[in-house]
Structure formats: structure tokens, C-alpha cells
Amino acid sequence: MCASGVTPLLAVLVHKGLGPGAVLAFLVMAAAGNLRVLRLVLNLHGTEFAARYGALLFALALFVGALGSFVW
């Protein structure tokens, strides 16, 4: 999934009542955490770096989701 492919789906979910924090978190994870990118990071940088990258994405998505929930 890329950000441009997920945007229409997220627009529908916001219209149905999903919070903007959850939408932002999903957008962050969809853009940077798809399998193609994770596989590329694994092949170029190794297992340890790929695990750290995935953990950082997860933490960033949680932070953005929480921040979006407090702001909106």
C-alpha cells in the first residue's frame, strides 16, 4: 500500500467516524511500512537494522495517533 492508494480509503473511514489520529497513524504505517520497503531494508541493511526500522515505524505510528487524538 502506498499513501496515494490508501488516501481514498482513509477519507471514507473518516467520513464514517474514524478519528483523525488513527487515520494519520495508518497513513504513516502504510507509506513506510509496506512489504516491498521492509524487504528492501532487510536486503540492504540486514536483520538488526530492519527490526529497528520496523520498531521505529510502529512507535512513530503510535505517537502520531496519540498526538492526533489529543489535537483533534
mmCIF file of the N, C-alpha and C atoms, coordinates in Angstrom:
data_MODEL
# 
_entry.id   MODEL 
# 
loop_
_atom_site.group_PDB 
_atom_site.id 
_atom_site.type_symbol 
_atom_site.label_atom_id 
_atom_site.label_alt_id 
_atom_site.label_comp_id 
_atom_site.label_asym_id 
_atom_site.label_entity_id 
_atom_site.label_seq_id 
_atom_site.pdbx_PDB_ins_code 
_atom_site.Cartn_x 
_atom_site.Cartn_y 
_atom_site.Cartn_z 
_atom_site.occupancy 
_atom_site.B_iso_or_equiv 
_atom_site.pdbx_formal_charge 
_atom_site.auth_seq_id 
_atom_site.auth_comp_id 
_atom_site.auth_asym_id 
_atom_site.auth_atom_id 
_atom_site.pdbx_PDB_model_num 
ATOM 1   N N  . MET A 1 1  ? 0.837   -1.173 0.000  1.00 0.00 ? 1  MET A N  1 
ATOM 2   C CA . MET A 1 1  ? 0.000   0.000  0.000  1.00 0.00 ? 1  MET A CA 1 
ATOM 3   C C  . MET A 1 1  ? 0.883   1.237  0.000  1.00 0.00 ? 1  MET A C  1 
ATOM 4   N N  . CYS A 1 2  ? 0.510   2.184  -0.779 1.00 0.00 ? 2  CYS A N  1 
ATOM 5   C CA . CYS A 1 2  ? 1.214   3.460  -0.772 1.00 0.00 ? 2  CYS A CA 1 
ATOM 6   C C  . CYS A 1 2  ? 0.252   4.537  -0.279 1.00 0.00 ? 2  CYS A C  1 
ATOM 7   N N  . ALA A 1 3  ? 0.783   5.692  0.026  1.00 0.00 ? 3  ALA A N  1 
ATOM 8   C CA . ALA A 1 3  ? -0.045  6.761  0.580  1.00 0.00 ? 3  ALA A CA 1 
ATOM 9   C C  . ALA A 1 3  ? -1.138  7.196  -0.398 1.00 0.00 ? 3  ALA A C  1 
ATOM 10  N N  . SER A 1 4  ? -0.821  7.247  -1.670 1.00 0.00 ? 4  SER A N  1 
ATOM 11  C CA . SER A 1 4  ? -1.834  7.674  -2.638 1.00 0.00 ? 4  SER A CA 1 
ATOM 12  C C  . SER A 1 4  ? -2.915  6.620  -2.829 1.00 0.00 ? 4  SER A C  1 
ATOM 13  N N  . GLY A 1 5  ? -2.605  5.370  -2.600 1.00 0.00 ? 5  GLY A N  1 
ATOM 14  C CA . GLY A 1 5  ? -3.612  4.327  -2.720 1.00 0.00 ? 5  GLY A CA 1 
ATOM 15  C C  . GLY A 1 5  ? -4.496  4.200  -1.493 1.00 0.00 ? 5  GLY A C  1 
ATOM 16  N N  . VAL A 1 6  ? -3.986  4.592  -0.347 1.00 0.00 ? 6  VAL A N  1 
ATOM 17  C CA . VAL A 1 6  ? -4.724  4.456  0.898  1.00 0.00 ? 6  VAL A CA 1 
ATOM 18  C C  . VAL A 1 6  ? -5.592  5.680  1.186  1.00 0.00 ? 6  VAL A C  1 
ATOM 19  N N  . THR A 1 7  ? -5.271  6.817  0.608  1.00 0.00 ? 7  THR A N  1 
ATOM 20  C CA . THR A 1 7  ? -5.964  8.058  0.907  1.00 0.00 ? 7  THR A CA 1 
ATOM 21  C C  . THR A 1 7  ? -7.473  7.986  0.675  1.00 0.00 ? 7  THR A C  1 
ATOM 22  N N  . PRO A 1 8  ? -7.970  7.448  -0.445 1.00 0.00 ? 8  PRO A N  1 
ATOM 23  C CA . PRO A 1 8  ? -9.427  7.357  -0.602 1.00 0.00 ? 8  PRO A CA 1 
ATOM 24  C C  . PRO A 1 8  ? -10.094 6.479  0.458  1.00 0.00 ? 8  PRO A C  1 
ATOM 25  N N  . LEU A 1 9  ? -9.442  5.386  0.816  1.00 0.00 ? 9  LEU A N  1 
ATOM 26  C CA . LEU A 1 9  ? -9.974  4.524  1.863  1.00 0.00 ? 9  LEU A CA 1 
ATOM 27  C C  . LEU A 1 9  ? -10.045 5.265  3.193  1.00 0.00 ? 9  LEU A C  1 
ATOM 28  N N  . LEU A 1 10 ? -9.007  6.001  3.513  1.00 0.00 ? 10 LEU A N  1 
ATOM 29  C CA . LEU A 1 10 ? -8.994  6.756  4.760  1.00 0.00 ? 10 LEU A CA 1 
ATOM 30  C C  . LEU A 1 10 ? -10.026 7.869  4.763  1.00 0.00 ? 10 LEU A C  1 
ATOM 31  N N  . ALA A 1 11 ? -10.263 8.485  3.621  1.00 0.00 ? 11 ALA A N  1 
ATOM 32  C CA . ALA A 1 11 ? -11.298 9.516  3.533  1.00 0.00 ? 11 ALA A CA 1 
ATOM 33  C C  . ALA A 1 11 ? -12.674 8.929  3.847  1.00 0.00 ? 11 ALA A C  1 
ATOM 34  N N  . VAL A 1 12 ? -12.943 7.751  3.359  1.00 0.00 ? 12 VAL A N  1 
ATOM 35  C CA . VAL A 1 12 ? -14.214 7.084  3.654  1.00 0.00 ? 12 VAL A CA 1 
ATOM 36  C C  . VAL A 1 12 ? -14.300 6.742  5.131  1.00 0.00 ? 12 VAL A C  1 
ATOM 37  N N  . LEU A 1 13 ? -13.205 6.249  5.706  1.00 0.00 ? 13 LEU A N  1 
ATOM 38  C CA . LEU A 1 13 ? -13.216 5.897  7.124  1.00 0.00 ? 13 LEU A CA 1 
ATOM 39  C C  . LEU A 1 13 ? -13.404 7.119  8.016  1.00 0.00 ? 13 LEU A C  1 
ATOM 40  N N  . VAL A 1 14 ? -12.821 8.260  7.653  1.00 0.00 ? 14 VAL A N  1 
ATOM 41  C CA . VAL A 1 14 ? -13.038 9.494  8.411  1.00 0.00 ? 14 VAL A CA 1 
ATOM 42  C C  . VAL A 1 14 ? -14.501 9.899  8.306  1.00 0.00 ? 14 VAL A C  1 
ATOM 43  N N  . HIS A 1 15 ? -15.057 9.770  7.117  1.00 0.00 ? 15 HIS A N  1 
ATOM 44  C CA . HIS A 1 15 ? -16.472 10.102 6.918  1.00 0.00 ? 15 HIS A CA 1 
ATOM 45  C C  . HIS A 1 15 ? -17.375 9.204  7.767  1.00 0.00 ? 15 HIS A C  1 
ATOM 46  N N  . LYS A 1 16 ? -16.975 7.960  7.968  1.00 0.00 ? 16 LYS A N  1 
ATOM 47  C CA . LYS A 1 16 ? -17.749 7.009  8.768  1.00 0.00 ? 16 LYS A CA 1 
ATOM 48  C C  . LYS A 1 16 ? -17.522 7.185  10.273 1.00 0.00 ? 16 LYS A C  1 
ATOM 49  N N  . GLY A 1 17 ? -16.556 8.030  10.669 1.00 0.00 ? 17 GLY A N  1 
ATOM 50  C CA . GLY A 1 17 ? -16.384 8.326  12.083 1.00 0.00 ? 17 GLY A CA 1 
ATOM 51  C C  . GLY A 1 17 ? -15.052 7.948  12.697 1.00 0.00 ? 17 GLY A C  1 
ATOM 52  N N  . LEU A 1 18 ? -14.106 7.452  11.907 1.00 0.00 ? 18 LEU A N  1 
ATOM 53  C CA . LEU A 1 18 ? -12.794 7.121  12.451 1.00 0.00 ? 18 LEU A CA 1 
ATOM 54  C C  . LEU A 1 18 ? -12.061 8.406  12.816 1.00 0.00 ? 18 LEU A C  1 
ATOM 55  N N  . GLY A 1 19 ? -11.357 8.379  13.918 1.00 0.00 ? 19 GLY A N  1 
ATOM 56  C CA . GLY A 1 19 ? -10.655 9.568  14.397 1.00 0.00 ? 19 GLY A CA 1 
ATOM 57  C C  . GLY A 1 19 ? -9.470  9.934  13.527 1.00 0.00 ? 19 GLY A C  1 
ATOM 58  N N  . PRO A 1 20 ? -9.151  11.215 13.470 1.00 0.00 ? 20 PRO A N  1 
ATOM 59  C CA . PRO A 1 20 ? -8.027  11.656 12.652 1.00 0.00 ? 20 PRO A CA 1 
ATOM 60  C C  . PRO A 1 20 ? -6.679  11.130 13.133 1.00 0.00 ? 20 PRO A C  1 
ATOM 61  N N  . GLY A 1 21 ? -6.541  10.866 14.420 1.00 0.00 ? 21 GLY A N  1 
ATOM 62  C CA . GLY A 1 21 ? -5.291  10.304 14.923 1.00 0.00 ? 21 GLY A CA 1 
ATOM 63  C C  . GLY A 1 21 ? -5.031  8.920  14.359 1.00 0.00 ? 21 GLY A C  1 
ATOM 64  N N  . ALA A 1 22 ? -6.071  8.109  14.335 1.00 0.00 ? 22 ALA A N  1 
ATOM 65  C CA . ALA A 1 22 ? -5.933  6.770  13.768 1.00 0.00 ? 22 ALA A CA 1 
ATOM 66  C C  . ALA A 1 22 ? -5.645  6.834  12.277 1.00 0.00 ? 22 ALA A C  1 
ATOM 67  N N  . VAL A 1 23 ? -6.245  7.784  11.589 1.00 0.00 ? 23 VAL A N  1 
ATOM 68  C CA . VAL A 1 23 ? -6.006  7.944  10.151 1.00 0.00 ? 23 VAL A CA 1 
ATOM 69  C C  . VAL A 1 23 ? -4.561  8.333  9.892  1.00 0.00 ? 23 VAL A C  1 
ATOM 70  N N  . LEU A 1 24 ? -4.031  9.276  10.662 1.00 0.00 ? 24 LEU A N  1 
ATOM 71  C CA . LEU A 1 24 ? -2.641  9.690  10.481 1.00 0.00 ? 24 LEU A CA 1 
ATOM 72  C C  . LEU A 1 24 ? -1.678  8.540  10.782 1.00 0.00 ? 24 LEU A C  1 
ATOM 73  N N  . ALA A 1 25 ? -1.968  7.789  11.828 1.00 0.00 ? 25 ALA A N  1 
ATOM 74  C CA . ALA A 1 25 ? -1.108  6.655  12.173 1.00 0.00 ? 25 ALA A CA 1 
ATOM 75  C C  . ALA A 1 25 ? -1.112  5.615  11.060 1.00 0.00 ? 25 ALA A C  1 
ATOM 76  N N  . PHE A 1 26 ? -2.280  5.326  10.517 1.00 0.00 ? 26 PHE A N  1 
ATOM 77  C CA . PHE A 1 26 ? -2.365  4.357  9.435  1.00 0.00 ? 26 PHE A CA 1 
ATOM 78  C C  . PHE A 1 26 ? -1.655  4.871  8.191  1.00 0.00 ? 26 PHE A C  1 
ATOM 79  N N  . LEU A 1 27 ? -1.756  6.162  7.920  1.00 0.00 ? 27 LEU A N  1 
ATOM 80  C CA . LEU A 1 27 ? -1.086  6.738  6.755  1.00 0.00 ? 27 LEU A CA 1 
ATOM 81  C C  . LEU A 1 27 ? 0.430   6.641  6.887  1.00 0.00 ? 27 LEU A C  1 
ATOM 82  N N  . VAL A 1 28 ? 0.951   6.886  8.087  1.00 0.00 ? 28 VAL A N  1 
ATOM 83  C CA . VAL A 1 28 ? 2.390   6.770  8.312  1.00 0.00 ? 28 VAL A CA 1 
ATOM 84  C C  . VAL A 1 28 ? 2.847   5.332  8.099  1.00 0.00 ? 28 VAL A C  1 
ATOM 85  N N  . MET A 1 29 ? 2.115   4.390  8.675  1.00 0.00 ? 29 MET A N  1 
ATOM 86  C CA . MET A 1 29 ? 2.499   2.986  8.553  1.00 0.00 ? 29 MET A CA 1 
ATOM 87  C C  . MET A 1 29 ? 2.341   2.471  7.128  1.00 0.00 ? 29 MET A C  1 
ATOM 88  N N  . ALA A 1 30 ? 1.320   2.901  6.422  1.00 0.00 ? 30 ALA A N  1 
ATOM 89  C CA . ALA A 1 30 ? 1.091   2.415  5.066  1.00 0.00 ? 30 ALA A CA 1 
ATOM 90  C C  . ALA A 1 30 ? 2.163   2.915  4.106  1.00 0.00 ? 30 ALA A C  1 
ATOM 91  N N  . ALA A 1 31 ? 2.601   4.142  4.307  1.00 0.00 ? 31 ALA A N  1 
ATOM 92  C CA . ALA A 1 31 ? 3.577   4.710  3.384  1.00 0.00 ? 31 ALA A CA 1 
ATOM 93  C C  . ALA A 1 31 ? 4.966   4.110  3.568  1.00 0.00 ? 31 ALA A C  1 
ATOM 94  N N  . ALA A 1 32 ? 5.362   3.886  4.792  1.00 0.00 ? 32 ALA A N  1 
ATOM 95  C CA . ALA A 1 32 ? 6.735   3.454  5.051  1.00 0.00 ? 32 ALA A CA 1 
ATOM 96  C C  . ALA A 1 32 ? 6.861   1.997  5.458  1.00 0.00 ? 32 ALA A C  1 
ATOM 97  N N  . GLY A 1 33 ? 5.766   1.351  5.740  1.00 0.00 ? 33 GLY A N  1 
ATOM 98  C CA . GLY A 1 33 ? 5.852   0.008  6.269  1.00 0.00 ? 33 GLY A CA 1 
ATOM 99  C C  . GLY A 1 33 ? 5.304   -1.080 5.375  1.00 0.00 ? 33 GLY A C  1 
ATOM 100 N N  . ASN A 1 34 ? 5.236   -0.833 4.087  1.00 0.00 ? 34 ASN A N  1 
ATOM 101 C CA . ASN A 1 34 ? 4.741   -1.901 3.220  1.00 0.00 ? 34 ASN A CA 1 
ATOM 102 C C  . ASN A 1 34 ? 5.820   -2.967 3.028  1.00 0.00 ? 34 ASN A C  1 
ATOM 103 N N  . LEU A 1 35 ? 5.418   -4.127 2.574  1.00 0.00 ? 35 LEU A N  1 
ATOM 104 C CA . LEU A 1 35 ? 6.341   -5.256 2.477  1.00 0.00 ? 35 LEU A CA 1 
ATOM 105 C C  . LEU A 1 35 ? 7.502   -5.004 1.527  1.00 0.00 ? 35 LEU A C  1 
ATOM 106 N N  . ARG A 1 36 ? 7.262   -4.288 0.458  1.00 0.00 ? 36 ARG A N  1 
ATOM 107 C CA . ARG A 1 36 ? 8.330   -4.017 -0.510 1.00 0.00 ? 36 ARG A CA 1 
ATOM 108 C C  . ARG A 1 36 ? 9.443   -3.201 0.136  1.00 0.00 ? 36 ARG A C  1 
ATOM 109 N N  . VAL A 1 37 ? 9.072   -2.181 0.901  1.00 0.00 ? 37 VAL A N  1 
ATOM 110 C CA . VAL A 1 37 ? 10.071  -1.348 1.567  1.00 0.00 ? 37 VAL A CA 1 
ATOM 111 C C  . VAL A 1 37 ? 10.791  -2.139 2.656  1.00 0.00 ? 37 VAL A C  1 
ATOM 112 N N  . LEU A 1 38 ? 10.035  -2.904 3.440  1.00 0.00 ? 38 LEU A N  1 
ATOM 113 C CA . LEU A 1 38 ? 10.667  -3.687 4.501  1.00 0.00 ? 38 LEU A CA 1 
ATOM 114 C C  . LEU A 1 38 ? 11.621  -4.735 3.950  1.00 0.00 ? 38 LEU A C  1 
ATOM 115 N N  . ARG A 1 39 ? 11.249  -5.360 2.843  1.00 0.00 ? 39 ARG A N  1 
ATOM 116 C CA . ARG A 1 39 ? 12.136  -6.344 2.211  1.00 0.00 ? 39 ARG A CA 1 
ATOM 117 C C  . ARG A 1 39 ? 13.409  -5.672 1.688  1.00 0.00 ? 39 ARG A C  1 
ATOM 118 N N  . LEU A 1 40 ? 13.266  -4.497 1.116  1.00 0.00 ? 40 LEU A N  1 
ATOM 119 C CA . LEU A 1 40 ? 14.420  -3.759 0.611  1.00 0.00 ? 40 LEU A CA 1 
ATOM 120 C C  . LEU A 1 40 ? 15.359  -3.367 1.755  1.00 0.00 ? 40 LEU A C  1 
ATOM 121 N N  . VAL A 1 41 ? 14.786  -2.875 2.848  1.00 0.00 ? 41 VAL A N  1 
ATOM 122 C CA . VAL A 1 41 ? 15.608  -2.512 4.007  1.00 0.00 ? 41 VAL A CA 1 
ATOM 123 C C  . VAL A 1 41 ? 16.322  -3.741 4.560  1.00 0.00 ? 41 VAL A C  1 
ATOM 124 N N  . LEU A 1 42 ? 15.624  -4.862 4.620  1.00 0.00 ? 42 LEU A N  1 
ATOM 125 C CA . LEU A 1 42 ? 16.235  -6.099 5.102  1.00 0.00 ? 42 LEU A CA 1 
ATOM 126 C C  . LEU A 1 42 ? 17.396  -6.527 4.211  1.00 0.00 ? 42 LEU A C  1 
ATOM 127 N N  . ASN A 1 43 ? 17.230  -6.475 2.902  1.00 0.00 ? 43 ASN A N  1 
ATOM 128 C CA . ASN A 1 43 ? 18.282  -6.889 1.975  1.00 0.00 ? 43 ASN A CA 1 
ATOM 129 C C  . ASN A 1 43 ? 19.472  -5.939 1.974  1.00 0.00 ? 43 ASN A C  1 
ATOM 130 N N  . LEU A 1 44 ? 19.225  -4.663 2.112  1.00 0.00 ? 44 LEU A N  1 
ATOM 131 C CA . LEU A 1 44 ? 20.313  -3.690 2.052  1.00 0.00 ? 44 LEU A CA 1 
ATOM 132 C C  . LEU A 1 44 ? 21.066  -3.539 3.378  1.00 0.00 ? 44 LEU A C  1 
ATOM 133 N N  . HIS A 1 45 ? 20.340  -3.632 4.495  1.00 0.00 ? 45 HIS A N  1 
ATOM 134 C CA . HIS A 1 45 ? 20.949  -3.275 5.771  1.00 0.00 ? 45 HIS A CA 1 
ATOM 135 C C  . HIS A 1 45 ? 21.007  -4.396 6.794  1.00 0.00 ? 45 HIS A C  1 
ATOM 136 N N  . GLY A 1 46 ? 20.346  -5.499 6.551  1.00 0.00 ? 46 GLY A N  1 
ATOM 137 C CA . GLY A 1 46 ? 20.422  -6.617 7.483  1.00 0.00 ? 46 GLY A CA 1 
ATOM 138 C C  . GLY A 1 46 ? 19.242  -6.695 8.439  1.00 0.00 ? 46 GLY A C  1 
ATOM 139 N N  . THR A 1 47 ? 19.234  -7.779 9.185  1.00 0.00 ? 47 THR A N  1 
ATOM 140 C CA . THR A 1 47 ? 18.104  -8.094 10.050 1.00 0.00 ? 47 THR A CA 1 
ATOM 141 C C  . THR A 1 47 ? 17.964  -7.126 11.216 1.00 0.00 ? 47 THR A C  1 
ATOM 142 N N  . GLU A 1 48 ? 19.071  -6.796 11.865 1.00 0.00 ? 48 GLU A N  1 
ATOM 143 C CA . GLU A 1 48 ? 19.001  -5.920 13.033 1.00 0.00 ? 48 GLU A CA 1 
ATOM 144 C C  . GLU A 1 48 ? 18.469  -4.533 12.669 1.00 0.00 ? 48 GLU A C  1 
ATOM 145 N N  . PHE A 1 49 ? 18.977  -3.967 11.590 1.00 0.00 ? 49 PHE A N  1 
ATOM 146 C CA . PHE A 1 49 ? 18.516  -2.650 11.164 1.00 0.00 ? 49 PHE A CA 1 
ATOM 147 C C  . PHE A 1 49 ? 17.053  -2.698 10.744 1.00 0.00 ? 49 PHE A C  1 
ATOM 148 N N  . ALA A 1 50 ? 16.645  -3.743 10.040 1.00 0.00 ? 50 ALA A N  1 
ATOM 149 C CA . ALA A 1 50 ? 15.249  -3.870 9.608  1.00 0.00 ? 50 ALA A CA 1 
ATOM 150 C C  . ALA A 1 50 ? 14.315  -3.986 10.808 1.00 0.00 ? 50 ALA A C  1 
ATOM 151 N N  . ALA A 1 51 ? 14.743  -4.696 11.849 1.00 0.00 ? 51 ALA A N  1 
ATOM 152 C CA . ALA A 1 51 ? 13.930  -4.806 13.061 1.00 0.00 ? 51 ALA A CA 1 
ATOM 153 C C  . ALA A 1 51 ? 13.806  -3.453 13.753 1.00 0.00 ? 51 ALA A C  1 
ATOM 154 N N  . ARG A 1 52 ? 14.908  -2.725 13.810 1.00 0.00 ? 52 ARG A N  1 
ATOM 155 C CA . ARG A 1 52 ? 14.861  -1.377 14.402 1.00 0.00 ? 52 ARG A CA 1 
ATOM 156 C C  . ARG A 1 52 ? 13.993  -0.438 13.578 1.00 0.00 ? 52 ARG A C  1 
ATOM 157 N N  . TYR A 1 53 ? 14.076  -0.550 12.275 1.00 0.00 ? 53 TYR A N  1 
ATOM 158 C CA . TYR A 1 53 ? 13.251  0.273  11.376 1.00 0.00 ? 53 TYR A CA 1 
ATOM 159 C C  . TYR A 1 53 ? 11.774  -0.015 11.616 1.00 0.00 ? 53 TYR A C  1 
ATOM 160 N N  . GLY A 1 54 ? 11.405  -1.284 11.698 1.00 0.00 ? 54 GLY A N  1 
ATOM 161 C CA . GLY A 1 54 ? 10.019  -1.642 11.946 1.00 0.00 ? 54 GLY A CA 1 
ATOM 162 C C  . GLY A 1 54 ? 9.536   -1.161 13.302 1.00 0.00 ? 54 GLY A C  1 
ATOM 163 N N  . ALA A 1 55 ? 10.378  -1.283 14.321 1.00 0.00 ? 55 ALA A N  1 
ATOM 164 C CA . ALA A 1 55 ? 10.010  -0.809 15.654 1.00 0.00 ? 55 ALA A CA 1 
ATOM 165 C C  . ALA A 1 55 ? 9.850   0.705  15.677 1.00 0.00 ? 55 ALA A C  1 
ATOM 166 N N  . LEU A 1 56 ? 10.723  1.406  14.967 1.00 0.00 ? 56 LEU A N  1 
ATOM 167 C CA . LEU A 1 56 ? 10.617  2.857  14.888 1.00 0.00 ? 56 LEU A CA 1 
ATOM 168 C C  . LEU A 1 56 ? 9.332   3.272  14.176 1.00 0.00 ? 56 LEU A C  1 
ATOM 169 N N  . LEU A 1 57 ? 8.982   2.595  13.105 1.00 0.00 ? 57 LEU A N  1 
ATOM 170 C CA . LEU A 1 57 ? 7.735   2.904  12.415 1.00 0.00 ? 57 LEU A CA 1 
ATOM 171 C C  . LEU A 1 57 ? 6.532   2.684  13.314 1.00 0.00 ? 57 LEU A C  1 
ATOM 172 N N  . PHE A 1 58 ? 6.547   1.577  14.050 1.00 0.00 ? 58 PHE A N  1 
ATOM 173 C CA . PHE A 1 58 ? 5.456   1.282  14.960 1.00 0.00 ? 58 PHE A CA 1 
ATOM 174 C C  . PHE A 1 58 ? 5.338   2.363  16.040 1.00 0.00 ? 58 PHE A C  1 
ATOM 175 N N  . ALA A 1 59 ? 6.468   2.750  16.624 1.00 0.00 ? 59 ALA A N  1 
ATOM 176 C CA . ALA A 1 59 ? 6.467   3.786  17.661 1.00 0.00 ? 59 ALA A CA 1 
ATOM 177 C C  . ALA A 1 59 ? 6.011   5.120  17.087 1.00 0.00 ? 59 ALA A C  1 
ATOM 178 N N  . LEU A 1 60 ? 6.452   5.441  15.893 1.00 0.00 ? 60 LEU A N  1 
ATOM 179 C CA . LEU A 1 60 ? 6.043   6.689  15.248 1.00 0.00 ? 60 LEU A CA 1 
ATOM 180 C C  . LEU A 1 60 ? 4.547   6.698  14.972 1.00 0.00 ? 60 LEU A C  1 
ATOM 181 N N  . ALA A 1 61 ? 4.011   5.581  14.529 1.00 0.00 ? 61 ALA A N  1 
ATOM 182 C CA . ALA A 1 61 ? 2.575   5.499  14.276 1.00 0.00 ? 61 ALA A CA 1 
ATOM 183 C C  . ALA A 1 61 ? 1.787   5.673  15.571 1.00 0.00 ? 61 ALA A C  1 
ATOM 184 N N  . LEU A 1 62 ? 2.254   5.068  16.653 1.00 0.00 ? 62 LEU A N  1 
ATOM 185 C CA . LEU A 1 62 ? 1.579   5.249  17.941 1.00 0.00 ? 62 LEU A CA 1 
ATOM 186 C C  . LEU A 1 62 ? 1.639   6.703  18.398 1.00 0.00 ? 62 LEU A C  1 
ATOM 187 N N  . PHE A 1 63 ? 2.798   7.329  18.230 1.00 0.00 ? 63 PHE A N  1 
ATOM 188 C CA . PHE A 1 63 ? 2.956   8.728  18.624 1.00 0.00 ? 63 PHE A CA 1 
ATOM 189 C C  . PHE A 1 63 ? 2.051   9.642  17.801 1.00 0.00 ? 63 PHE A C  1 
ATOM 190 N N  . VAL A 1 64 ? 2.043   9.446  16.492 1.00 0.00 ? 64 VAL A N  1 
ATOM 191 C CA . VAL A 1 64 ? 1.202   10.282 15.636 1.00 0.00 ? 64 VAL A CA 1 
ATOM 192 C C  . VAL A 1 64 ? -0.268  10.051 15.933 1.00 0.00 ? 64 VAL A C  1 
ATOM 193 N N  . GLY A 1 65 ? -0.640  8.813  16.175 1.00 0.00 ? 65 GLY A N  1 
ATOM 194 C CA . GLY A 1 65 ? -2.033  8.514  16.518 1.00 0.00 ? 65 GLY A CA 1 
ATOM 195 C C  . GLY A 1 65 ? -2.447  9.188  17.818 1.00 0.00 ? 65 GLY A C  1 
ATOM 196 N N  . ALA A 1 66 ? -1.592  9.109  18.825 1.00 0.00 ? 66 ALA A N  1 
ATOM 197 C CA . ALA A 1 66 ? -1.903  9.747  20.104 1.00 0.00 ? 66 ALA A CA 1 
ATOM 198 C C  . ALA A 1 66 ? -1.928  11.270 19.969 1.00 0.00 ? 66 ALA A C  1 
ATOM 199 N N  . LEU A 1 67 ? -0.976  11.806 19.244 1.00 0.00 ? 67 LEU A N  1 
ATOM 200 C CA . LEU A 1 67 ? -0.937  13.252 19.040 1.00 0.00 ? 67 LEU A CA 1 
ATOM 201 C C  . LEU A 1 67 ? -2.173  13.723 18.284 1.00 0.00 ? 67 LEU A C  1 
ATOM 202 N N  . GLY A 1 68 ? -2.559  12.989 17.266 1.00 0.00 ? 68 GLY A N  1 
ATOM 203 C CA . GLY A 1 68 ? -3.758  13.352 16.514 1.00 0.00 ? 68 GLY A CA 1 
ATOM 204 C C  . GLY A 1 68 ? -5.013  13.247 17.349 1.00 0.00 ? 68 GLY A C  1 
ATOM 205 N N  . SER A 1 69 ? -5.062  12.318 18.278 1.00 0.00 ? 69 SER A N  1 
ATOM 206 C CA . SER A 1 69 ? -6.237  12.188 19.142 1.00 0.00 ? 69 SER A CA 1 
ATOM 207 C C  . SER A 1 69 ? -6.334  13.366 20.115 1.00 0.00 ? 69 SER A C  1 
ATOM 208 N N  . PHE A 1 70 ? -5.189  13.849 20.579 1.00 0.00 ? 70 PHE A N  1 
ATOM 209 C CA . PHE A 1 70 ? -5.224  14.978 21.509 1.00 0.00 ? 70 PHE A CA 1 
ATOM 210 C C  . PHE A 1 70 ? -5.474  16.300 20.797 1.00 0.00 ? 70 PHE A C  1 
ATOM 211 N N  . VAL A 1 71 ? -4.957  16.456 19.601 1.00 0.00 ? 71 VAL A N  1 
ATOM 212 C CA . VAL A 1 71 ? -5.090  17.717 18.890 1.00 0.00 ? 71 VAL A CA 1 
ATOM 213 C C  . VAL A 1 71 ? -6.501  17.891 18.336 1.00 0.00 ? 71 VAL A C  1 
ATOM 214 N N  . TRP A 1 72 ? -7.045  16.808 17.780 1.00 0.00 ? 72 TRP A N  1 
ATOM 215 C CA . TRP A 1 72 ? -8.383  16.919 17.206 1.00 0.00 ? 72 TRP A CA 1 
ATOM 216 C C  . TRP A 1 72 ? -9.365  16.483 18.231 1.00 0.00 ? 72 TRP A C  1 
# 
